[in-house]
Structures are given as structure tokens and as C-alpha cells.
Amino acid sequence: MSPPVRGRRRPDIEGLRAVAALLIAVYHIWFGTVSGGVDVFLLLTGFLITGSLVRAMERDGRIALGAFWSKLVRRLFPAGAVVLGAVLVGAHLLLPRSRWTDVIAEVRAAALYHLNWHLAGDSVDYLAQNNAASPVQHFWSLAVQGQFYLLWPLLVTLAGLVAVRLGASVRRAALAAVAAVLAVSFGYSLWITAHEPVWAYFDAGARLWELALGGVLALVIHRVRPPRWLRLAAGWLGLTALVACGVVIGDALPYPGYASLWPTLAAALVIVGGANGADGWSANRLLGWRPLTWLGGHAFPLFLWHWPVLVFHLEVTDSERPTLAGGFLVLGVSFAAALLTSWIIDGGLARATTRFSTPIWSLAAGVVFVVPVLVAAGLWSGSIEHERRLRLELSANPAAYPGAAVHLDPALADTLPVLPVHPDTSTVIQDTVDRTRGCIASSSSTELVSCEFGDTDSDYTIAMVGSSHVRHWVHGLRALAEHHGWRLVLITKNSCQFTTETQYRRNGDAFPECNDWNGQVMDELAELRPDAVFGLATLTARGKGEGEEHVPDGFVERWRQLDAMGIDVVAVRDTPRFPFRVPECLDRNHRADCVMDQYTSMAEVAPYGGLTGVPGNTRFVDMTDYLCTEGVCPGVIGNHVVYYDTNHFSYAFSQSLAVVMEPSLFRSLPHAPASQDTLAESTGSLLAAE
């Protein structure tokens, strides 16, 4: 949402803004569901801005673009920057170190009004989907509006020029242009919501129709003359539907898509209901009630503050949802912060700059607030990078940072000093993800993606095929491939198993992209003809009540198919799945507390032990003894962070597994070429010291 646009005063619209802001806050705080309030703000923005721009075009024959944009900067940037600066301080004081890098990136994106695309990218990035809610996540809607503010005056200007050229009415030309945007954007919204619902939520193209609907309404409402009884009915129906939106829709329907018609049409009915004034017992008269219009004047800062206050409250109280009293505390603090922000911005800044009303001064007044936020984010990011480099230098000593190799020297395991973990928890996600970004197909992709490592001209090829739980072994296998001269081909897809069984998403929906990918992989392997395929032998349980570790029948059938193709199979046992994010646990607790019971997600005995029908080409590898000891799986081994989230290896720990995996791999692949010395001997790691 954005601050109110000044024009012909309609108190009921200010009241509608207040209702929308309250709905957003209430549903976010106590229910965690969609309220429809953001959709109302988008529609109101389109309604007010379109009307203002067309009137300027009709009056002056042009739109003063510099003045228009600079005034918006002055109105939007200061309050947003104040909140973003507070978020940086709050994140440093209250959030675990492992979340700092994400918060910095999101604050930057929010300050520069492209957060919606940043969050959309994370929404389809499987490796980032476990990220906790950002304290600035709600700024995505401001980013959408910011992009609208850049586009809309150009659109109206173009429509005006066409109107002059054709001798037509500016209003009619603008109506045609806005209606065309409405139709195209709504059609796109339906399509993208059906195919990529999470991406669609942040996609400006899927939201533009809501702003365009407000624009169409602004251009035709002067012709709307419904009878009084119909206006009364429209106002009350719209207001009632809006208040009920969160209850009716909630999280039950893909959003935006068809579901977003509910709050936008509800708001449109309210606007139509007050088109000719508010009288009697109309909903519009209620919305024009002075306390509501007063709240509407502070709706923008309230919207800005409620979400970070909620996120920090949940962090401090270590809860997923606030209590009734806690929710009122969040609401109260948000109100107080909103009033203080309004006093600082609208009172102090506005009065201090009254004499400077030129576009350049308006622009400067807004930018001067944003620059310190960007500078602070840059300095903090630089400090984190400095710490990351120090950890990297320290980790070069294998006696201090052996990772999984610590199991090769029991004496060292007993005397290893407790050092700062590697990788740094603030960068472990990014450091790991970036190393294979572009080498793994997203869950929604229909294309096969592969990357090659090691000696790409080698006569011996190993293909790693499967889900992200195959991918997270790549750093260890890459080290072995580079040392022994193998060609390593990584062919993986997020959330998708290499199996003959029909695959479904975790929520039970069909997963055709995975099934298609499996077919493509078999075609690729037929052409590639690798000497061996490295994949999963089992699937561990995601948590209590979600099954037990098992060998899917489709895995065995795949092994048989590979056997018929003359390809060996190395089937590695799946890894534990923690009930918490390991880096966050390490930030909050002593590392000894960041452990889990092995048998929460793993069977006591590998389930392939007595399996029948396993073809002769398949060899099993079980590295569990290097991940868990006596039924306990730690989050730190050999001073290495083992997992960058709940169940994926950090790149550093995966690399450290190479020396302990080497003997098992050669037992499984007796025909694999080997260097004269082992990897451990050549790198001077613990095995060489024995």
C-alpha cells in the first residue's frame, strides 16, 4: 500500500484504507492467512492514480513526469526507509546470525522497490524455500506499486498522444488502454496462478490487473448513477464481503487468480456505493466516521510496522503464532510506531521542507532517507564477508577443521578444540547453494539440467541422478573425481526421485514435471552411457507420522533398467532430517544442544538389508556412522556445520566426506580407475597422518 493520494476528498475511501490495514494486521497476527487487504490497497492505488493522471492530461495536455515521480519518492521513501533501518537494527539484535544475509539482501531489494521479484525467485528456489519469514516480506506490495508508478504515467501519456492524433477523447483513449492492460494481466494471472501459484503471488504482471481495475473504475464512475437503494446495497455488500474475505478464502485457494476477485470486487462495490455521496445508514457513511478516517491517514505506516514487529515478537517469544495478549501487544506497538513515524515524516520533514517544493528537492528529501539504509546494509554485509573469509582461512587446517574425517582419528575426536564453526552460519546457505546453482532443475521446470565436473575427457563416467539428497553429495564426489580423473555428471531435480513410480508432490498434487524428467533422464543415460550411476538407496522419513525409512519399489525397478543397460549403480543410504534449522539452532544454543535422535527419521537397520530382487549391478553405501554416533546425529562434526538447513549437507561437510567415502566407493566400483595415492594421502588430511 502507499500513502493517500490527494484529490477530491472522499472520507469513505480513507475509512476503507483503515479497514484494509486492520484486516491485514489482524489476519497476519492471529491467523497467518490472506485477508484481501493488500488487494484493496492495489485497487485504491489504481483508482486514485489513474484519475489524477487522466485529469492532468485533460487539463494540461501532458503529465509532468519529473514532478509526479519526485513527489512519490518524497511520500514513499522516508517512512519506508525508517522502517527498513529499524529492521536492520532489530535483525542484528534479535534474529539468529544465519538469517542476517537474507535480511540484508531483502532490505536492499525493498529499498530499491524490486523485493517482489526477489521473493518470487526465492519462492521457486527449492534451496531457499525453507527460509524463515522475512521481516520485510510485506514490502513486496510496495514494490509492485512502485513498478506501477513507473509504468502508469507513461501509459496514460501514450494514450493521450494517441487521442490527440486521432482526435478522440483522452479519457476514452486512457480507458481503452487501461482496459486492455486489465484483460491481459487478468488472463496472465489466471494462467501463472494455475502453473506457479507461489511465484504468481509476487508477480507484478499477475497483480497489475487489480490496479487496472481501479483505473477503469476511476474513468467510468462519473457515469455511474445507481438509485439510492442500490448504492446502499452495494456499499454494505462490499464491506461485508471484504471483512469476510479472510475467513472464506484464507489459504484454501491458489492466490491471486480467481480468488483475488473477491476482495477487489468487494472494494469496487464500496467505491460505487459512495459514488454520489454517503448518506443515511450507508456503509460509506460508516467508513467516513472520523476515527476511521483518522486511522486511514495512518494506515501506511501501520502497514509498514505491523509485520516486522510481529516477526521480532515471534522470535523473542520462540513461538509460531502470538497469543491473544501477545497479538494485542504487537498491534499496540505497531500503532505507536506508526504514529511516531507519521509525526516525524508528516510533521517534522514536511514542515522543514515546505519551502522546497521543486522536483529536485522532493527527490532529494526522499533519497536522503534511503541512502543511509543502503550504506548500513552494505557495511554490515562487508563485515559478514570479512568474517566469512577469516573462517575460510581457519578451516584450511584439517587438524582444526577435519569435518567428517575426524572419525578417522579417535584421539583427535576426543581432543579437538571447539572452534567457530565452518562455514559461517550467516553465509552457509548462500555459500552452498551458489556452488551448484544452475546445475539442478527446479521442481517446476520441464527441462533436464546437467553439469560436469572432474576430467570431462575421462573414459570413466559417473552420473549422479536424483533429488537434492543426491545433489548434496556432489562436493565430496567432485573431490574424488578430480583426484582420480573421473568424469562426474550431475543430473538432479528438486523434490524429484529417480524412480519408475508415478511421483506426487508432498501435498498430494500430481507432479508431471518429475515424471517427465524421469523419462528424459533415461534417454540421457542411454546416450551418455555412464559407467556408473550414483543415487539414493532409501528415503528417510520427514518427521513423526510421515512414514519410515524405506526403499521405494520404483528405485529397484530403475536399478534393473540400468542393469539391462550395463550400468553399475552405487546406491547411498539417505541422510537424517532434523526437526529444526541447524544453523539457527547453532546461533541460539550450544552446539551440544543441536542434535537429533537418529531414529526419528531413520530405521535402526538399513531397510535394504534383506531386500530381494536387487540386481547384480547395485552396490549399497551407508555413511550413517559418519553422520550419527550411538543413535545421536549432531549438527556439527569436526567443527563443520553439517547441514545448511534441516536436511542438506553444507558444501564444506560434503567435501570432508570425500576421504571417508573413498574406500566404500572403490569397493562398490572395483573397475573405477584410481590414482597412485588416495585423496587423503595427497591432501595431507587425517588419514595420511595415521
C-alpha positions in Angstrom: 0.0 0.0 0.0 1.0 3.7 -0.2 0.0 6.9 1.4 -3.2 8.5 0.3 -3.2 10.5 -3.0 -4.7 13.9 -2.5 -7.6 14.8 -4.8 -11.4 15.2 -4.4 -12.0 14.2 -0.8 -13.9 11.0 -0.2 -13.8 10.2 3.5 -15.2 6.7 2.9 -12.0 5.8 0.9 -9.9 6.8 3.9 -12.1 4.6 6.0 -11.7 1.8 3.5 -8.0 2.1 3.8 -8.3 1.8 7.6 -10.4 -1.3 7.3 -7.9 -2.9 4.8 -5.0 -2.1 7.1 -6.7 -3.6 10.1 -7.7 -6.7 8.2 -4.1 -7.2 7.1 -2.7 -6.8 10.6 -5.4 -8.9 12.3 -5.1 -11.8 9.8 -1.3 -11.7 9.8 -1.0 -11.6 13.6 -3.6 -14.1 14.7 -4.4 -16.3 11.7 -1.4 -16.1 9.3 -3.7 -16.1 6.2 -4.7 -13.9 3.3 -7.0 -11.1 4.3 -7.6 -9.4 0.9 -6.4 -6.0 2.4 -3.4 -5.8 0.1 -5.7 -6.3 -2.9 -7.8 -3.4 -1.7 -4.8 -1.1 -1.5 -3.7 -2.1 -5.0 -7.2 -1.3 -6.3 -7.3 2.0 -4.5 -3.9 3.0 -5.8 -5.1 2.3 -9.4 -8.3 4.2 -8.7 -6.7 7.3 -7.3 -3.6 7.5 -9.5 -5.4 6.8 -12.8 -7.9 9.5 -12.1 -5.2 12.0 -11.1 -3.1 11.3 -14.2 -6.0 11.5 -16.7 -7.3 14.8 -15.2 -3.8 16.2 -15.5 -3.7 15.0 -19.2 -7.1 16.5 -19.9 -6.2 19.8 -18.1 -2.6 20.4 -19.3 -2.2 18.2 -22.3 0.7 16.4 -20.6 1.9 14.8 -17.4 4.8 16.4 -15.6 6.7 13.1 -15.1 9.6 14.6 -13.1 7.2 16.3 -10.6 5.0 13.2 -10.4 7.8 10.8 -9.7 9.7 13.1 -7.3 6.6 13.7 -5.2 6.0 9.9 -5.0 9.6 9.5 -3.8 9.1 12.1 -1.2 5.9 10.5 0.0 7.0 6.8 -0.1 10.7 6.7 0.7 11.0 8.4 4.1 8.6 6.2 6.0 9.7 3.0 4.2 13.4 3.9 5.0 12.7 4.5 8.7 11.1 1.0 9.0 13.9 -0.6 7.0 16.5 1.0 9.2 14.7 -0.3 12.2 14.6 -3.7 10.7 18.4 -3.8 10.2 18.8 -2.9 13.9 16.2 -5.4 15.1 17.6 -8.2 12.9 21.1 -7.6 14.3 19.9 -7.6 17.9 17.1 -10.3 17.8 17.5 -12.6 14.8 19.9 -15.5 14.6 23.1 -14.9 12.6 22.1 -17.4 10.0 19.3 -15.1 8.9 21.4 -11.9 8.6 22.5 -12.4 5.0 18.9 -12.9 3.8 17.6 -9.9 5.7 20.3 -7.6 4.3 19.5 -8.7 0.7 15.8 -8.3 1.3 16.2 -4.8 2.9 18.2 -3.8 -0.2 15.6 -5.1 -2.5 12.8 -3.4 -0.5 14.6 -0.1 -0.5 15.1 -0.3 -4.3 11.5 -1.5 -4.9 12.1 -4.9 -6.5 11.5 -7.1 -3.5 8.6 -8.8 -5.2 10.9 -10.3 -7.8 13.5 -11.2 -5.2 10.9 -13.1 -3.2 9.4 -14.6 -6.3 12.9 -16.0 -7.1 13.2 -17.5 -3.7 9.7 -19.0 -3.9 10.7 -21.2 -6.8 14.2 -21.8 -5.5 13.9 -25.1 -3.6 17.1 -24.5 -1.9 15.7 -21.3 -0.4 12.2 -22.4 0.3 12.9 -23.3 3.9 13.9 -19.7 4.7 12.0 -18.2 7.6 9.6 -15.3 7.0 11.4 -12.1 6.3 10.7 -9.1 8.5 10.3 -7.0 5.3 8.4 -9.5 3.3 5.3 -7.3 3.2 7.3 -4.7 1.2 6.6 -6.8 -1.9 3.3 -5.0 -2.5 5.1 -1.6 -2.3 7.5 -2.9 -4.9 4.5 -3.8 -7.2 3.1 -0.3 -6.7 6.5 1.3 -7.3 6.7 -0.5 -10.7 3.1 0.6 -11.4 4.1 4.2 -10.7 6.8 4.0 -13.3 4.6 2.4 -15.9 1.3 4.2 -15.5 2.1 7.8 -16.3 3.8 6.6 -19.5 0.8 4.5 -20.4 -1.6 7.5 -19.8 0.8 9.8 -21.7 0.8 7.4 -24.7 -3.0 7.1 -24.6 -3.2 10.9 -24.6 -0.9 11.3 -27.5 -2.9 8.7 -29.5 -6.1 10.5 -28.6 -4.7 13.8 -29.9 -3.5 12.1 -33.1 -7.0 10.5 -33.7 -9.0 13.5 -32.5 -10.5 11.3 -29.7 -11.2 11.9 -26.0 -8.2 11.5 -23.7 -10.5 9.7 -21.2 -11.8 7.3 -23.7 -8.3 6.5 -25.0 -7.0 6.0 -21.5 -10.0 3.8 -20.7 -9.2 1.6 -23.7 -5.5 1.3 -22.8 -6.3 0.6 -19.1 -9.0 -1.9 -20.0 -6.5 -3.7 -22.3 -4.0 -4.0 -19.5 -6.7 -5.3 -17.2 -7.7 -8.0 -19.7 -4.1 -9.1 -20.5 -3.0 -9.1 -16.9 -6.0 -10.9 -15.5 -5.6 -13.6 -18.1 -1.9 -13.9 -17.3 -2.8 -14.0 -13.6 -5.1 -17.0 -14.1 -2.5 -18.8 -16.1 0.5 -18.2 -13.8 -1.5 -18.9 -10.6 -2.5 -22.3 -12.0 1.0 -23.2 -13.0 3.2 -21.3 -10.5 1.0 -20.2 -7.6 3.8 -19.2 -5.2 5.6 -17.2 -7.9 2.3 -15.6 -9.0 1.7 -14.2 -5.6 4.7 -11.8 -6.0 4.5 -11.4 -9.8 3.7 -7.7 -10.8 2.2 -8.9 -14.0 -0.3 -11.1 -12.1 -1.2 -8.2 -9.9 -1.3 -5.4 -12.4 -5.0 -6.1 -13.3 -6.0 -5.2 -9.8 -4.5 -1.7 -10.2 -6.0 -1.5 -13.7 -9.5 -2.4 -12.4 -9.2 0.6 -10.0 -8.2 2.6 -13.0 -11.2 1.5 -15.1 -13.4 2.3 -12.1 -11.9 5.8 -11.9 -12.6 6.5 -15.5 -16.2 5.4 -15.6 -17.5 6.1 -12.1 -18.7 9.6 -13.1 -21.2 7.9 -15.3 -22.4 5.6 -12.6 -25.8 6.8 -11.2 -27.4 3.9 -9.4 -30.5 4.5 -7.3 -30.1 5.1 -3.6 -31.2 1.6 -2.6 -28.7 0.0 -4.9 -25.9 2.2 -3.6 -26.8 1.2 -0.1 -26.8 -2.4 -1.0 -23.5 -2.2 -2.9 -21.8 -0.5 0.0 -22.9 -2.9 2.6 -22.4 -6.0 0.4 -18.9 -4.8 -0.5 -17.9 -4.1 3.1 -19.3 -7.3 4.4 -17.6 -9.4 1.7 -14.3 -7.7 2.4 -14.4 -8.4 6.1 -15.3 -12.0 5.4 -12.7 -12.5 2.7 -10.0 -13.9 5.1 -12.5 -16.4 6.5 -13.9 -17.5 3.2 -10.7 -17.7 1.2 -7.9 -18.0 3.7 -5.3 -20.3 2.4 -7.8 -22.6 0.7 -7.4 -21.3 -2.9 -4.4 -20.5 -5.1 -3.8 -16.8 -5.0 -4.2 -14.3 -6.7 -6.1 -15.9 -9.6 -9.9 -16.1 -9.4 -9.7 -15.8 -5.6 -8.4 -12.2 -5.7 -11.7 -11.2 -7.5 -13.4 -11.4 -4.1 -11.6 -8.5 -2.3 -11.1 -6.4 -5.4 -14.8 -6.5 -6.4 -15.8 -6.0 -2.8 -13.8 -2.8 -2.7 -15.2 -1.8 -6.0 -18.7 -2.2 -4.7 -17.8 0.1 -1.7 -16.4 2.7 -4.1 -19.5 2.6 -6.3 -21.7 2.7 -3.2 -20.3 6.1 -2.3 -20.1 7.5 -5.8 -22.8 10.1 -5.2 -22.0 10.7 -1.6 -22.7 8.9 1.7 -26.0 9.3 3.5 -28.4 7.6 5.8 -27.4 4.2 7.0 -24.9 3.5 4.2 -21.7 1.6 4.7 -19.9 4.6 3.2 -21.1 6.8 5.9 -19.8 4.4 8.5 -16.4 4.4 6.6 -16.4 8.2 6.7 -16.6 8.1 10.6 -13.9 10.3 11.9 -12.0 7.7 13.9 -11.8 5.5 10.8 -10.7 8.3 8.5 -8.1 9.3 11.1 -6.8 5.7 11.2 -6.9 5.7 7.4 -4.5 8.6 7.4 -2.0 6.4 9.4 -2.7 3.2 7.5 0.5 3.4 5.5 2.9 3.4 8.5 0.8 0.9 10.3 1.1 -1.5 7.4 4.8 -0.9 7.3 5.3 -1.6 11.0 3.0 -4.5 11.8 4.9 -7.2 10.0 8.5 -6.6 11.4 7.0 -6.1 14.9 5.2 -9.5 14.5 8.3 -11.3 13.2 10.5 -9.9 16.0 7.8 -10.8 18.6 7.7 -14.4 17.4 11.5 -14.6 17.5 11.7 -13.3 21.1 8.9 -15.5 22.3 10.0 -18.5 20.3 6.5 -19.1 19.0 4.8 -19.7 15.7 1.8 -17.6 16.4 1.2 -15.0 19.1 -1.2 -15.5 22.0 -4.3 -13.2 22.2 -2.5 -10.9 24.5 0.7 -11.1 22.5 -1.2 -10.2 19.4 -2.6 -7.1 21.0 0.9 -6.2 22.2 2.1 -6.5 18.5 -0.8 -4.3 17.4 -0.2 -1.7 20.1 3.5 -1.4 19.4 2.8 -1.2 15.7 0.2 1.6 16.3 2.7 3.5 18.4 5.5 3.2 15.9 3.1 4.2 13.1 2.1 7.4 14.9 5.7 8.2 15.7 6.7 7.7 12.1 3.8 9.9 10.9 4.8 12.6 13.4 8.4 12.5 12.2 7.7 12.4 8.5 4.5 14.3 8.0 5.2 16.7 10.8 8.9 17.3 11.0 10.0 16.6 7.5 7.0 18.1 5.7 7.3 21.3 7.7 11.1 21.6 7.4 10.9 21.2 3.6 7.8 23.3 2.9 9.8 26.0 1.1 11.5 23.4 -1.1 8.8 22.1 -3.3 10.7 21.7 -6.6 11.0 18.2 -8.1 14.7 18.1 -7.3 14.2 19.0 -3.7 11.3 16.5 -3.4 13.5 13.8 -4.8 16.4 14.7 -2.5 14.1 14.7 0.5 13.1 11.1 -0.2 16.5 9.8 -1.3 18.3 11.2 1.8 16.4 8.7 3.9 17.2 5.7 1.7 20.9 6.2 1.2 21.8 5.6 4.9 19.8 2.3 4.8 21.7 1.1 1.8 25.0 2.2 3.3 24.3 0.5 6.6 23.3 -2.7 4.7 26.5 -2.5 2.7 28.7 -2.1 5.8 27.0 -4.9 7.6 27.3 -7.2 4.5 31.0 -6.3 4.3 31.5 -7.2 8.0 29.9 -10.6 7.4 32.1 -11.2 4.3 35.2 -10.4 6.3 34.2 -12.9 9.0 33.4 -15.5 6.3 36.9 -15.1 4.9 38.5 -15.4 8.3 36.6 -18.7 8.9 37.7 -19.9 5.5 41.3 -19.3 6.3 41.0 -21.1 9.6 39.3 -24.0 8.0 42.3 -24.7 5.8 43.9 -26.5 8.7 42.5 -30.1 8.6 43.6 -30.8 12.1 41.4 -28.0 13.4 38.6 -28.4 10.9 38.5 -32.1 9.9 34.8 -32.4 9.3 33.7 -36.0 8.7 37.4 -37.0 8.7 37.5 -36.6 12.4 36.1 -40.1 12.7 39.4 -41.5 11.2 41.3 -40.4 14.3 39.6 -41.3 17.6 42.3 -39.5 19.6 41.7 -36.2 17.7 38.0 -36.6 18.1 38.5 -36.6 21.9 40.8 -33.6 21.9 39.6 -31.5 19.0 39.1 -27.9 20.3 35.8 -26.2 19.9 36.3 -23.5 17.3 34.0 -21.2 15.5 32.0 -23.4 13.1 32.7 -23.5 9.4 31.1 -22.4 7.2 29.9 -19.3 9.0 26.2 -19.7 9.8 25.4 -16.3 8.3 26.6 -17.4 4.8 26.4 -21.2 4.9 23.2 -21.3 2.8 24.4 -18.9 0.2 27.9 -20.5 0.0 26.4 -23.9 -0.5 23.6 -23.0 -2.9 25.8 -20.9 -5.1 28.2 -23.8 -5.8 25.6 -25.7 -7.7 23.1 -23.0 -8.7 22.2 -23.7 -12.3 23.1 -27.3 -12.0 19.8 -28.6 -10.6 16.4 -28.4 -12.3 13.7 -26.6 -10.3 10.6 -28.6 -9.3 8.5 -26.7 -11.8 10.9 -27.0 -14.7 10.3 -29.4 -17.6 13.8 -29.4 -18.9 16.7 -31.6 -17.9 19.7 -29.7 -16.4 23.1 -31.2 -16.0 26.6 -30.1 -15.1 30.0 -31.8 -15.4 32.9 -31.9 -13.1 36.3 -33.6 -12.8 38.1 -34.7 -16.0 35.4 -34.1 -18.7 37.5 -36.1 -21.2 37.9 -39.1 -19.0 36.9 -42.6 -20.2 35.2 -43.3 -16.9 32.0 -41.5 -16.1 29.8 -41.4 -13.0 26.3 -39.8 -13.3 24.7 -38.5 -10.1 21.0 -38.8 -10.6 18.1 -38.0 -8.3 16.8 -35.3 -6.0 18.5 -32.7 -3.9 19.5 -35.5 -1.5 21.7 -36.8 -4.3 22.9 -33.4 -5.1 24.3 -32.7 -1.6 26.9 -35.4 -2.0 28.4 -33.7 -5.1 31.1 -31.8 -3.3 32.6 -35.0 -1.9 32.3 -36.9 -5.2 33.7 -34.0 -7.1 36.9 -34.0 -5.0 37.2 -37.7 -5.7 36.5 -37.3 -9.4 39.1 -34.5 -9.7 41.7 -36.6 -7.9 41.2 -39.9 -9.7 40.5 -38.5 -13.1 36.8 -39.4 -13.4 34.1 -37.5 -15.3 31.3 -36.6 -13.0 27.9 -35.6 -14.4 25.3 -34.1 -12.1 21.7 -34.7 -13.2 19.3 -33.7 -10.4 15.8 -32.2 -9.9 14.4 -30.6 -6.7 11.9 -32.8 -4.8 12.0 -35.4 -7.6 13.2 -39.0 -7.1 14.8 -41.1 -9.8 12.2 -43.8 -9.9 9.7 -45.7 -12.1 6.8 -44.9 -9.8 4.4 -42.0 -10.6 5.5 -39.1 -8.5 3.4 -36.7 -6.5 4.1 -33.5 -4.6 4.2 -33.6 -0.9 0.7 -32.1 -0.7 -0.6 -34.9 -2.8 -0.9 -33.0 -6.1 0.3 -34.6 -9.4 3.9 -34.0 -10.2 4.0 -34.3 -14.0 7.2 -32.4 -14.3 9.0 -35.0 -12.2 7.5 -37.9 -14.2 8.6 -36.2 -17.5 12.0 -35.6 -16.1 12.5 -39.2 -15.3 11.8 -40.1 -18.9 14.3 -37.5 -20.1 16.9 -38.8 -17.7 16.6 -42.4 -19.1 17.0 -41.0 -22.6 20.0 -39.0 -21.5 21.6 -42.0 -19.8 21.0 -44.2 -22.9 23.0 -41.6 -24.9 25.6 -40.8 -22.2 26.3 -44.5 -21.3 28.0 -43.8 -17.9 30.0 -46.5 -16.2 28.0 -46.0 -13.0 25.0 -44.1 -11.6 25.2 -42.7 -8.1 21.7 -42.3 -6.4 19.7 -42.9 -3.4 19.1 -46.3 -1.9 16.4 -45.2 0.6 14.1 -42.4 1.6 14.2 -41.2 5.2 11.1 -40.0 7.0 10.4 -36.3 7.0 9.2 -36.5 10.6 7.0 -38.3 13.0 3.8 -39.7 11.5 5.2 -39.4 7.9 6.3 -43.0 7.4 9.5 -44.8 8.0 12.8 -45.0 6.1 12.2 -47.4 3.1 13.3 -48.5 -0.3 10.7 -47.4 -2.9 9.8 -50.2 -5.3 10.5 -47.7 -8.2 14.1 -47.4 -7.1 14.6 -51.2 -7.5 12.9 -51.2 -10.9 15.2 -48.3 -12.0 18.3 -50.4 -10.9 17.0 -53.3 -13.0 16.7 -51.0 -16.0 20.2 -49.7 -15.5 21.4 -53.3 -15.2 20.0 -54.1 -18.6 21.9 -51.1 -20.0 25.1 -52.4 -18.5 25.4 -49.5 -16.0 26.6 -50.1 -12.4 24.7 -48.5 -9.5 26.0 -47.0 -6.3 23.0 -46.6 -4.0 23.7 -44.5 -1.0 21.6 -44.6 2.1 19.6 -41.4 2.7 20.5 -38.9 5.4 18.8 -37.7 8.6 16.2 -34.9 8.6 16.3 -32.6 11.5 13.1 -31.0 13.0 14.9 -27.6 13.1 17.2 -25.5 11.0 20.7 -26.4 12.2 22.4 -23.1 11.6 19.7 -21.2 13.5 20.0 -23.7 16.4 23.7 -23.1 16.5 23.2 -19.4 16.7 20.8 -19.7 19.6 22.3 -22.6 21.5 25.4 -24.5 22.4 26.3 -27.0 19.6 25.8 -29.9 22.0 22.1 -29.0 22.0 21.8 -29.1 18.2 21.4 -32.8 17.9 18.6 -35.2 17.0 17.6 -38.8 17.6 18.7 -40.8 14.6 15.7 -43.0 14.6 13.3 -40.1 14.3 13.8 -40.2 10.6 16.0 -43.3 10.0 15.4 -47.0 10.6 17.5 -48.8 13.1 18.8 -51.1 10.4 19.2 -50.1 6.8 16.0 -51.3 5.1 17.8 -52.7 2.1 19.5 -55.4 4.2 17.1 -58.2 3.4 15.7 -56.8 0.2 15.0 -59.3 -2.5 15.1 -58.7 -6.3 18.1 -56.4 -6.2 20.0 -56.7 -9.5 23.7 -57.6 -9.5 24.8 -54.2 -10.7 23.8 -52.5 -7.5 26.1 -51.9 -4.5 24.9 -50.1 -1.3 26.9 -47.5 0.6 26.0 -46.5 4.1 27.7 -43.4 5.5 25.5 -43.1 8.6 28.3 -43.9 11.0 30.0 -40.7 9.9 26.8 -38.7 10.5 25.4 -40.2 13.7 27.0 -41.9 16.7 25.1 -44.2 19.0 21.8 -43.1 17.7 22.5 -39.3 18.0 23.1 -37.1 15.0 24.9 -33.8 15.7 24.6 -30.6 13.8 28.3 -30.0 14.0 31.0 -32.6 13.2 34.7 -31.8 13.2 33.9 -28.1 13.6 31.9 -28.2 10.4 28.3 -27.2 10.1 26.8 -30.5 8.8 23.5 -29.1 7.4 22.8 -25.7 5.9 19.1 -26.2 6.6 17.2 -29.2 8.1 18.5 -32.0 5.9 21.0 -30.9 3.2 24.8 -31.0 3.7 26.8 -27.8 3.8 29.3 -27.7 1.0 32.2 -27.9 3.4 30.9 -31.0 5.2 30.1 -32.7 1.9 33.7 -32.1 0.8 35.0 -33.6 4.0 33.1 -36.8 3.3 35.3 -37.5 0.3 38.1 -39.1 2.3 35.8 -41.3 4.3 33.7 -42.2 1.4 36.6 -43.1 -0.9 37.2 -46.7 0.4 33.4 -47.5 0.2 33.2 -46.1 -3.3 36.1 -48.2 -4.6 34.6 -51.3 -3.0 31.4 -50.6 -4.9 33.2 -49.7 -8.2 36.1 -52.1 -8.4 36.7 -51.2 -12.1 37.0 -47.5 -11.4 40.4 -46.1 -12.3 42.4 -44.9 -9.2 45.3 -42.5 -8.7 48.5 -43.8 -7.2 47.7 -42.3 -3.9 44.4 -41.8 -2.1 42.8 -38.5 -1.8 43.6 -38.4 1.9 47.2 -39.0 1.3 47.5 -36.4 -1.4 45.8 -33.7 0.6 47.6 -34.4 3.8 44.4 -34.9 5.7 43.9 -37.1 8.8 44.1 -40.4 7.0 47.6 -39.6 5.7 48.7 -38.8 9.2 47.8 -42.2 10.6 
